[in-house]
């Protein structure tokens, strides 16, 4: 009984060595011209009947132990010797794995030859031998096998063979020889569409744009209805205007070419031709009413052009087309968040919540974002307790996520005017999450709102100590000082540091312009604030820029700026306070 058990264990050990312990850098099994599954890597020949002996067991285990100790060559040599003496192809394969893992390319090739001899009908042995022939520069030997693959191909399988050979040759370090071999192999088939596209792609990757263009143009000329050829030509055309024109010309002759119209629409979008892009997607919808790509793109394009009614129509149709399932090509969360925002803007809280509740919980990050937005809406509608429960009871996967939810809950309390409760919540969290920058920052903002400026400064300086590259902490402290007209040189240095860390942040530039105004540098302040406003037309930036203009005697220009800000954001506190302080009536 023990002997049988021992034999079974050894048999399982051979199998696991061959299958489960494959070397991480072993050649990938390429696709053949037919269907390949995992069984194709197993030996298809009859395996030898091994007479189990102490010598066999000893050599096998010593080889495995040598490999575990980093002695790849010794492991390879012993295992290959064992394979030859036993005739077992599984041991030859294991020897190849040892050689590949030890970067012993020449030895791996020798092992692969033995493996293939022992298992001549094994797809794994054949493909590994081919890969190692190429890796060792044995192009003539590899060419025979690759040419045989082409010869065996049918018109239906030729594209798969071309892709397979491209992938095999892409691993060869000598790109010149690899490219030359590919061109030689594909020459008999160069009039086929797939061959021309492959040659165009090869030329593009090699930096030969002229050849890529020639091949792509020839492909489209020979196959004028091929969308793939049209897309390839656009891809290899360097001038984007010409590329777009080639797609437009193709669409005139082939108006129902879906993929080309999508590519053309995206190209128009990249060129900021939003209305034209939208028109192309609308044409696509007329042809394919339930096309999810077109519905999604039209919805987001409509948001870009501020056509919110259209955005709602298209995005609603897109969500409906999903039928409650996830979209494998794109994240539907953005569409749901936009729909929720549109509903919120028209004070339809129930509608906004409906969209947010549809966010897929499997994408945890997106789901938490939608959860926080739902809580915010519940709080705004007077259901603060429900909103807090939504956040506090949410499942989290990390401490960072829990902190985000605590901060969100504190902000709900702050917006509801319950500053002390918000402060208490954050301080309790800080006991469990020492030196957490997010908690410290929220603590600082709450302290500032409560006019506890010393507490605010301590928290912000703690952030700067813990995360010296945190631009928001520098900016918040500097702006607070500037706003209170205190320690202005220090405020300037703090904000200047923030701009060095985030030079393209419009709000930090706004702080810089504001402290420059406080320092009396009016011309510089105007220049900085104009730059910030051009980046983001925010009401607070408009308010600060308007005050600089007002102070410089350009009152009409200031009023115009303030009127625009007030029409878009009539409840902005900074604007209201400024107008009251300056006694300005709009």
C-alpha positions in Angstrom: 0.0 0.0 0.0 2.8 2.4 0.8 4.5 1.6 -2.5 1.4 2.5 -4.5 1.0 5.7 -2.6 4.6 6.5 -3.2 4.2 6.0 -7.0 1.1 8.1 -7.1 2.9 10.9 -5.2 5.8 10.8 -7.7 3.4 10.9 -10.6 1.6 13.9 -9.2 4.9 15.6 -8.5 6.0 15.2 -12.1 2.7 16.7 -13.3 2.8 19.6 -10.8 6.4 20.3 -11.8 5.5 20.4 -15.4 2.3 22.4 -15.1 2.1 24.4 -11.9 5.7 25.4 -11.5 6.3 26.8 -15.0 9.1 29.3 -15.1 7.8 32.9 -15.0 9.7 33.9 -18.2 8.8 30.8 -20.2 7.8 31.5 -23.8 4.1 32.3 -24.0 2.2 29.6 -26.0 1.2 31.4 -29.2 -2.1 30.8 -31.0 -2.0 28.3 -33.8 -4.0 28.7 -36.9 -6.6 26.6 -35.2 -8.2 26.5 -31.8 -5.8 25.8 -29.0 -6.6 25.0 -25.4 -4.6 24.1 -22.3 -4.4 20.5 -23.3 -2.3 21.3 -26.4 0.6 22.0 -24.0 0.5 18.5 -22.6 2.5 15.7 -24.3 0.3 14.0 -26.9 2.6 11.0 -27.3 2.4 7.9 -25.2 4.4 8.5 -22.0 7.1 6.0 -21.0 6.4 3.5 -18.3 9.1 4.5 -15.8 10.6 2.0 -13.5 10.7 3.9 -10.3 14.1 3.7 -8.7 16.0 5.4 -5.9 18.4 6.9 -8.5 15.5 8.4 -10.5 13.9 9.8 -7.4 17.3 11.1 -6.1 18.2 12.9 -9.3 14.7 14.4 -9.7 14.6 15.8 -6.2 18.2 17.0 -6.3 17.4 18.9 -9.5 14.4 20.6 -8.0 16.4 21.5 -4.9 19.2 22.9 -7.0 16.7 25.2 -8.7 15.2 26.3 -5.4 18.7 27.3 -4.3 19.3 29.4 -7.4 21.5 26.8 -9.2 19.7 26.9 -12.5 22.4 25.3 -14.6 22.9 22.4 -12.3 19.1 21.9 -12.1 18.8 22.0 -15.9 21.6 19.6 -16.5 20.4 17.0 -14.1 16.8 17.2 -15.3 17.7 17.1 -19.0 19.9 14.1 -18.4 17.0 12.4 -16.6 14.7 13.2 -19.5 17.0 11.6 -22.0 17.5 8.5 -20.0 13.9 8.1 -19.1 12.3 9.3 -22.4 9.8 11.4 -20.4 9.0 14.6 -22.2 7.6 16.2 -19.0 11.1 16.1 -17.5 12.5 17.7 -20.7 10.0 20.5 -20.4 10.9 21.0 -16.8 14.6 21.3 -17.8 13.6 24.0 -20.3 11.8 25.9 -17.6 14.9 25.8 -15.4 17.1 27.1 -18.3 14.7 29.9 -19.2 14.3 31.0 -15.5 18.1 31.1 -15.3 18.4 33.1 -18.5 20.3 30.2 -20.1 19.0 30.7 -23.6 21.4 28.3 -25.4 20.7 25.5 -22.9 17.0 26.2 -23.1 17.2 25.6 -26.9 19.0 22.3 -26.4 16.3 21.2 -23.9 13.5 22.3 -26.2 15.0 20.1 -29.0 14.9 17.1 -26.6 11.4 18.0 -25.5 10.3 18.2 -29.1 12.0 14.9 -30.0 10.3 13.1 -27.1 6.9 14.7 -27.8 6.8 15.6 -31.5 3.0 16.1 -31.6 3.0 18.5 -28.6 2.0 22.0 -29.6 3.8 23.3 -26.5 7.1 21.7 -27.4 6.8 22.9 -31.0 6.1 26.6 -30.1 8.7 26.7 -27.4 11.3 25.3 -29.8 10.3 28.0 -32.3 10.6 30.8 -29.8 14.0 29.6 -28.6 15.3 29.2 -32.2 14.4 32.9 -32.8 15.9 33.9 -29.4 19.2 32.2 -30.4 19.3 33.7 -33.9 18.5 30.4 -35.6 16.4 32.1 -38.2 16.7 29.6 -41.0 15.4 26.8 -38.7 12.6 29.0 -37.4 11.7 30.1 -40.9 10.8 26.6 -42.0 8.3 26.3 -39.1 6.8 29.7 -39.7 6.5 29.2 -43.5 4.7 25.9 -42.8 2.2 27.8 -40.6 1.5 30.2 -43.5 1.2 27.3 -46.0 -1.3 25.5 -43.8 -3.4 28.7 -43.4 -6.8 29.1 -45.1 -8.2 32.5 -46.1 -10.2 32.4 -42.8 -7.2 31.6 -40.6 -4.6 33.7 -42.4 -5.2 36.8 -40.1 -4.6 34.6 -37.0 -1.4 33.2 -38.5 -0.1 36.7 -39.3 -0.8 37.8 -35.8 0.8 34.7 -34.4 4.0 35.3 -36.4 4.1 39.0 -35.6 3.9 38.2 -31.9 6.7 35.5 -32.2 9.0 37.9 -34.0 8.2 40.8 -31.7 10.2 39.1 -29.0 13.4 38.9 -31.1 16.0 41.5 -30.0 17.4 41.9 -33.5 14.6 43.9 -35.0 16.2 44.3 -38.4 16.5 40.5 -39.0 13.1 39.9 -37.5 11.4 42.5 -39.8 13.2 41.1 -42.8 12.1 37.6 -42.0 8.5 38.7 -41.5 8.5 40.5 -44.9 10.0 37.4 -46.6 7.4 35.1 -45.0 4.4 37.4 -45.9 5.6 38.2 -49.4 3.5 35.5 -51.1 0.4 36.9 -49.4 1.1 40.6 -49.8 -1.9 41.3 -52.0 -4.3 40.2 -49.1 -5.8 42.9 -46.9 -4.4 41.4 -43.7 -0.8 41.3 -45.1 -0.9 44.9 -46.3 -2.2 46.1 -42.9 0.4 44.1 -41.1 3.1 45.6 -43.3 1.8 49.1 -42.7 1.8 48.5 -39.0 5.3 47.1 -39.1 6.6 50.1 -41.1 4.9 52.4 -38.6 6.5 50.7 -35.6 9.9 50.8 -37.4 9.6 54.5 -37.9 9.2 54.2 -41.7 6.1 56.4 -42.1 6.4 56.7 -45.9 6.2 52.9 -46.3 3.4 52.7 -43.8 1.4 55.3 -45.8 2.1 53.4 -49.0 0.9 50.1 -47.7 -2.2 51.6 -46.1 -3.1 53.5 -49.3 -2.6 50.4 -51.4 -4.8 48.4 -48.9 -7.6 50.9 -49.2 -7.3 51.2 -53.0 -7.6 47.4 -53.3 -10.2 47.0 -50.7 -12.2 50.3 -50.9 -15.0 49.1 -48.5 -12.7 48.0 -45.7 -13.2 49.9 -42.6 -10.0 48.5 -41.1 -8.0 49.8 -44.1 -9.6 53.3 -43.7 -8.8 53.3 -40.0 -5.2 52.2 -40.7 -4.7 55.0 -43.2 -5.9 57.6 -40.7 -3.7 56.1 -38.0 -0.5 56.3 -40.0 -1.3 59.8 -41.5 0.7 62.3 -39.5 -1.3 65.4 -40.4 -4.5 65.1 -38.4 -6.5 67.3 -40.8 -5.6 65.0 -43.7 -6.4 62.0 -41.5 -9.8 63.4 -40.7 -10.4 64.1 -44.4 -9.5 60.6 -45.4 -12.1 59.3 -42.9 -14.7 61.8 -44.1 -14.1 60.8 -47.8 -14.5 57.1 -46.8 -17.8 57.9 -45.1 -19.2 59.6 -48.1 -18.8 56.4 -50.1 -19.6 54.1 -47.1 -22.1 56.0 -45.0 -22.9 53.1 -42.7 -19.3 52.4 -41.7 -19.9 52.5 -37.9 -16.3 52.1 -36.7 -15.0 54.8 -39.1 -17.7 57.2 -38.1 -16.9 56.7 -34.5 -13.2 57.3 -35.2 -14.0 60.4 -37.3 -16.2 61.8 -34.5 -13.5 61.3 -31.9 -11.0 63.0 -34.1 -13.3 66.0 -34.5 -13.7 66.0 -30.7 -9.9 66.0 -30.2 -9.8 69.0 -32.6 -12.4 70.7 -30.3 -15.0 70.7 -33.1 -17.7 69.7 -30.7 -20.8 70.6 -32.8 -19.4 68.7 -35.8 -18.5 65.7 -33.6 -22.0 65.7 -32.2 -23.5 65.8 -35.7 -21.6 62.7 -36.7 -22.7 60.8 -33.6 -26.3 61.9 -34.3 -26.0 60.4 -37.8 -24.8 57.2 -36.2 -27.8 57.1 -33.9 -30.1 57.5 -36.9 -28.5 54.4 -38.4 -28.1 52.4 -35.2 -30.7 53.7 -32.7 -29.4 51.7 -29.8 -25.7 52.1 -30.3 -24.3 52.5 -26.8 -21.1 54.2 -27.9 -23.0 56.9 -29.8 -25.6 57.4 -27.0 -22.8 57.8 -24.4 -20.7 60.1 -26.5 -23.7 62.3 -27.5 -24.6 62.6 -23.8 -21.2 63.8 -22.8 -20.8 66.0 -25.9 -24.1 67.7 -25.0 -22.8 68.4 -21.5 -19.7 70.0 -23.1 -21.9 72.2 -25.3 -24.3 72.9 -22.4 -27.2 71.3 -24.1 -28.4 69.7 -20.9 -31.8 68.6 -22.2 -30.1 66.6 -25.0 -27.5 65.3 -22.5 -30.3 63.9 -20.3 -32.1 62.4 -23.3 -29.0 60.6 -24.6 -27.6 59.5 -21.3 -31.0 58.2 -20.1 -31.3 56.2 -23.3 -27.7 54.9 -22.8 -28.5 53.7 -19.2 -31.7 52.1 -20.3 -29.9 50.2 -23.1 -27.7 48.6 -20.4 -30.7 46.9 -18.9 -29.2 46.9 -15.4 -26.0 45.3 -16.6 -22.5 46.8 -16.5 -20.9 48.2 -19.6 -17.7 46.2 -20.5 -16.4 49.0 -22.8 -16.8 52.1 -20.6 -17.7 53.1 -17.0 -21.3 54.0 -16.8 -20.7 55.9 -13.5 -19.9 59.2 -15.3 -23.2 59.1 -17.1 -25.1 58.4 -13.9 -23.3 61.2 -12.1 -24.1 63.7 -14.9 -27.8 62.7 -14.9 -27.8 63.1 -11.1 -26.3 66.6 -11.4 -28.8 67.6 -14.0 -31.7 66.5 -11.8 -30.1 68.3 -8.8 -29.8 71.5 -10.8 -33.5 71.6 -11.4 -34.1 70.7 -7.7 -35.3 67.2 -8.5 -33.6 65.5 -5.5 -35.6 62.3 -5.9 -34.5 62.0 -9.5 -30.9 62.6 -8.6 -31.0 60.0 -5.9 -32.6 57.5 -8.4 -29.6 57.9 -10.7 -27.0 57.7 -7.9 -28.5 54.5 -6.5 -27.9 52.8 -9.9 -24.1 53.1 -9.6 -22.6 49.7 -9.7 -21.4 48.6 -6.2 -18.7 46.3 -7.7 -16.6 49.4 -8.6 -15.9 50.3 -5.0 -14.3 53.6 -5.5 -17.1 54.9 -7.8 -19.7 53.5 -5.5 -18.3 55.4 -2.5 -18.3 58.6 -4.5 -21.9 58.1 -5.4 -22.7 57.3 -1.8 -21.2 60.5 -0.5 -23.2 62.4 -3.1 -26.4 60.7 -2.0 -25.7 61.7 1.6 -25.1 65.3 0.5 -28.5 65.4 -1.3 -30.3 63.8 1.7 -28.8 66.4 4.0 -29.7 69.2 1.7 -33.3 68.0 1.7 -33.3 68.1 5.5 -32.6 64.4 6.2 -29.3 64.9 8.0 -29.7 61.8 10.2 -30.4 59.6 7.2 -27.4 61.1 5.4 -25.1 60.4 8.4 -26.3 56.9 8.7 -25.7 56.3 5.0 -22.0 57.3 5.5 -21.3 55.7 8.9 -22.8 52.4 7.9 -21.1 52.1 4.6 -18.8 49.1 4.0 -15.2 50.1 3.5 -12.1 48.3 2.3 -9.4 50.4 3.9 -8.7 53.1 6.6 -8.4 55.7 3.8 -11.9 55.0 2.7 -13.2 55.2 6.2 -11.5 58.6 6.7 -13.0 59.9 3.5 -16.5 59.0 4.7 -15.8 60.6 8.1 -14.7 63.8 6.4 -17.8 63.8 4.2 -20.0 63.4 7.3 -18.2 66.3 9.0 -18.8 68.5 6.0 -22.5 67.7 6.2 -22.5 68.8 9.8 -20.6 71.9 9.0 -23.0 72.8 6.1 -25.9 72.3 8.6 -24.3 74.8 11.0 -23.4 72.1 13.6 -19.7 73.1 13.9 -19.2 71.7 17.3 -20.5 68.3 16.3 -18.4 68.3 13.2 -15.3 69.2 15.2 -16.0 66.5 17.7 -16.5 63.9 15.0 -13.1 64.8 13.4 -11.3 64.9 16.7 -12.5 61.5 17.7 -11.4 60.1 14.3 -8.0 61.8 14.8 -7.5 59.6 17.9 -7.7 56.5 15.8 -6.0 57.8 12.8 -2.9 59.7 14.0 -1.5 62.4 11.8 -3.9 61.7 8.9 -3.6 64.7 6.5 -7.2 64.6 5.4 -8.5 64.7 9.0 -6.0 67.4 9.9 -7.1 69.5 6.9 -10.8 69.2 7.7 -10.0 70.0 11.3 -8.2 73.2 10.2 -11.2 74.2 8.0 -13.6 73.7 10.8 -11.4 75.6 13.2 -11.2 78.5 10.7 -15.0 78.6 10.3 -15.3 78.7 14.1 -12.7 81.6 14.2 -10.2 79.4 16.1 -7.3 80.5 14.0 -4.6 79.2 16.3 -6.1 75.7 16.1 -6.4 76.0 12.4 -2.7 77.0 12.0 -1.5 74.2 14.2 -3.3 71.6 12.1 -2.1 73.1 8.8 1.5 73.2 10.1 1.2 69.6 11.1 0.2 68.7 7.6 3.2 70.6 6.2 5.4 68.6 8.6 3.9 65.3 7.7 3.5 65.9 3.9 5.9 68.7 2.9 4.5 68.5 -0.7 0.9 69.2 0.3 0.2 72.4 -1.7 -3.3 72.7 -0.1 -1.9 73.2 3.4 0.5 75.9 2.3 -2.3 77.6 0.3 -4.9 77.4 3.1 -2.6 78.9 5.7 -1.3 81.6 3.4 -4.7 82.6 2.2 -6.1 82.7 5.8 -3.3 85.1 6.8 -3.9 87.2 3.6 -7.6 87.3 4.2 -7.1 88.6 7.7 -4.4 91.0 6.5 -1.8 89.4 8.9 1.9 88.5 8.4 1.6 89.3 4.7 5.3 88.5 3.7 4.9 85.1 5.4 1.5 84.6 3.7 3.1 85.4 0.3 5.9 82.9 0.9 3.5 80.1 1.9 1.3 80.7 -1.2 4.3 81.0 -3.5 5.4 77.6 -2.2 2.0 76.2 -3.1 2.2 77.6 -6.6 5.6 75.9 -7.1 4.0 72.6 -6.1 0.9 73.1 -8.2 1.6 75.8 -10.9 -1.7 75.2 -12.8 -4.1 75.3 -9.9 -6.5 78.2 -10.5 -7.5 78.5 -6.8 -3.9 78.7 -5.6 -3.2 81.4 -8.3 -6.3 83.2 -6.9 -4.7 83.1 -3.4 -1.4 84.5 -4.9 -3.2 87.3 -6.6 -5.1 88.1 -3.4 -2.0 88.3 -1.3 -0.3 90.5 -4.0 -3.3 92.8 -3.7 -3.0 92.9 0.1 0.7 93.8 -0.4 -0.3 96.7 -2.6 1.1 95.2 -5.8 -2.0 96.0 -7.8 -0.7 95.5 -11.3 0.8 92.1 -10.4 -2.3 91.2 -8.6 -4.5 91.9 -11.6 -2.2 89.9 -13.9 -2.2 86.9 -11.6 -6.0 87.0 -11.0 -6.7 87.4 -14.7 -4.7 84.2 -15.4 -6.6 82.4 -12.6 -9.9 83.5 -14.0 -9.0 82.5 -17.5 -8.3 79.0 -16.2 -11.5 78.8 -14.1 -14.4 81.3 -14.1 -15.1 80.8 -10.4 -17.2 83.4 -8.5 -14.5 83.9 -5.8 -11.8 84.5 -8.3 -14.2 87.0 -10.1 -14.8 88.7 -6.8 -11.1 89.2 -6.1 -10.3 90.3 -9.6 -13.3 92.7 -9.4 -12.0 94.3 -6.2 -8.6 94.8 -7.7 -10.2 96.5 -10.8 -12.4 98.6 -8.4 -9.4 99.7 -6.4 -7.6 100.7 -9.6 -10.5 102.9 -10.6 -12.0 100.7 -13.3 -15.4 100.5 -11.6 -17.5 99.7 -14.7 -15.3 96.7 -15.6 -15.5 95.5 -12.0 -19.2 95.8 -11.9 -19.6 93.9 -15.1 -17.4 91.1 -13.7 -19.4 91.0 -10.5 -22.8 91.0 -12.3 -21.8 87.9 -14.3 -20.6 86.2 -11.2 -23.8 87.1 -9.3 -26.1 85.9 -12.1 -24.4 82.5 -12.1 -23.9 82.3 -8.3 -26.3 84.6 -6.4 -25.7 82.9 -3.1 -21.9 83.2 -3.1 -20.9 84.5 0.4 -17.5 86.0 -0.7 -19.2 88.1 -3.4 -22.0 89.2 -1.1 -19.6 90.3 1.6 -17.4 92.2 -0.8 -20.3 94.1 -2.4 -21.6 95.0 1.1 -18.1 96.1 2.3 -17.5 98.2 -0.7 -21.1 99.5 -0.6 -21.7 98.5 -4.3 -25.1 98.0 -5.8 -25.2 96.0 -9.0 
